[in-house]
Amino acid sequence: MQRTDVLIVGGGLAGLSLADHLQSQGRDWLLVEAHEACGGRIRSSVLAGAPFDVGPAWFWPGQPRIEALIRRFGLQVFDQFSQGDRLFQDSTGAVYRNRGHASMEGSLRVAGGMGQLVTALLRALPGDRVMTGTAIAALRQTDGRIVARSAKGQIEARRVVLAVPPRIAAETIRFTPALREGAIQAALAIPTWMAGQAKFVAVYDRPYWREAGFSGDAISQKGPLVEIHDASPSVGGPFALFGFVGWPPDIRAQHRAETITQAVAQVQAMFGPALGRPLATEMTDWAQVATIATRRDWAGPAGHPAFGRPPELRDLWEGGLHFGSTETAEGFGGYLEGALEASDQVMRSI
Ligand SMILES: Cc1cc2nc3c(=O)[nH]c(=O)nc-3n(C[C@H](O)[C@H](O)[C@H](O)COP(=O)(O)OP(=O)(O)OC[C@H]3O[C@@H](n4cnc5c(N)ncnc54)[C@H](O)[C@@H]3O)c2cc1C
């Protein structure tokens, strides 16, 4: 059995940031990640030879932790492209110029994609402390220690930090002894931010929408894409638009090819005929990623929830067990900044 002081479950931004803090303090830690690659909701896909964000793409001024991390790693930042006219499509398919409010002007992006953050953090960490392809299925507390079980074996730790969405922890990890009354219910009640979403990306050799005077920002009441933005790199091409898919998760899963065909037809109808010939397309459906989304997330919250740590999820197992994904951040819950904030919160109590 492996032994460590702090076991971090989950290699998204929150887990990696916590590992980074512990490493900088010379503490003993291990991180386990269910997938073969770290990053969690941060993911880039290489399409037509270039990386595109299929998870988070933006951060915003006034988010101090992410700004500091980007500065520390010397990553290049650029403004979300938003010059030109916006488009609005009503439910009949009619398209109007400069109606609706889809502009993401003022949002910031990282050159090369958000995955650069994950790559930089992983480079700063000792590789033998990060175990990918290892999903924790059960946690058992005995004599002030916690034993974590995965298909690959057992790890014993003094502290365990669940840097996974609370709903995922509640639905997929068996706790022995059972957590205090109300804890599982409280975890299940916390929506996983953006987990029910699917992101569609279409890549082009030229920015045809920019050439026609459009920013790429659009809102549609017809769909399948309900909100569209420019997703091109900071300089040069290939160029891209991305859109959030409005069709429900079960429909887009059953009719995946049709959803993609309709999404291409939609951007062609809205921005012009050249948009009908993308170099590449991809739809990343987060609702189907079992380590991020549960069926509870398929409907999605109406607005941005008030995240934080409910009392039922504090001081668990005599301070041995902690929740620490973005959903538990007190100030910036849900955002990338919240993932970093969650790791700061956990550091104060382990
Ligand atoms: C489509 C989309 C767009 C978004 N856009 C933005 C944006 O523009 N700006 C922004 O600030 N935020 C955005 N977000 C939110 C942002 O992605 C999250 O705030 C952030 O990535 C959460 O990081 P995390 O580490 O807390 O959780 P996660 O990234 O969910 O990481 C949790 C990790 O735990 C792993 N895991 C789960 N169960 C286990 C287990 N049993 N054992 C081991 N590992 C396990 C998972 O595989 C995952 O890697 C977006 C999210 C999505 C999906």
The ligand as a Gaussian input file, in Angstrom:
#p B3LYP/6-31G(d) Opt

LIG

0 1
 C      -17.815000      23.942000     -21.623000
 C      -17.267000      24.673000     -20.431000
 C      -16.935000      26.008000     -20.543000
 C      -16.431000      26.709000     -19.443000
 N      -16.053000      28.011000     -19.611000
 C      -15.425000      28.658000     -18.597000
 C      -14.809000      29.918000     -18.825000
 O      -14.800000      30.426000     -19.947000
 N      -14.208000      30.535000     -17.771000
 C      -14.165000      29.973000     -16.511000
 O      -13.611000      30.590000     -15.579000
 N      -14.711000      28.725000     -16.284000
 C      -15.321000      28.068000     -17.293000
 N      -15.787000      26.797000     -17.092000
 C      -15.663000      26.207000     -15.733000
 C      -14.237000      25.689000     -15.480000
 O      -13.931000      24.741000     -16.454000
 C      -14.154000      25.087000     -14.074000
 O      -14.367000      26.111000     -13.109000
 C      -12.808000      24.449000     -13.713000
 O      -12.160000      23.842000     -14.804000
 C      -13.038000      23.462000     -12.578000
 O      -11.821000      22.908000     -12.131000
 P      -11.828000      21.852000     -10.933000
 O      -10.431000      21.390000     -10.771000
 O      -12.512000      22.444000      -9.755000
 O      -12.763000      20.651000     -11.411000
 P      -12.601000      19.681000     -12.682000
 O      -11.951000      20.372000     -13.802000
 O      -13.975000      19.099000     -12.897000
 O      -11.612000      18.542000     -12.185000
 C      -12.034000      17.432000     -11.456000
 C      -11.166000      16.259000     -11.849000
 O      -11.453000      15.160000     -10.986000
 C      -11.379000      13.979000     -11.747000
 N      -12.130000      12.944000     -11.008000
 C      -13.469000      12.834000     -10.851000
 N      -13.762000      11.772000     -10.076000
 C      -12.584000      11.195000      -9.737000
 C      -12.234000      10.059000      -8.952000
 N      -13.168000       9.303000      -8.343000
 N      -10.928000       9.731000      -8.815000
 C       -9.959000      10.497000      -9.421000
 N      -10.244000      11.580000     -10.175000
 C      -11.540000      11.931000     -10.333000
 C      -11.996000      14.358000     -13.068000
 O      -11.618000      13.469000     -14.099000
 C      -11.394000      15.757000     -13.269000
 O      -10.166000      15.714000     -13.961000
 C      -16.289000      26.054000     -18.180000
 C      -16.614000      24.701000     -18.070000
 C      -17.096000      24.012000     -19.184000
 C      -17.421000      22.542000     -19.058000

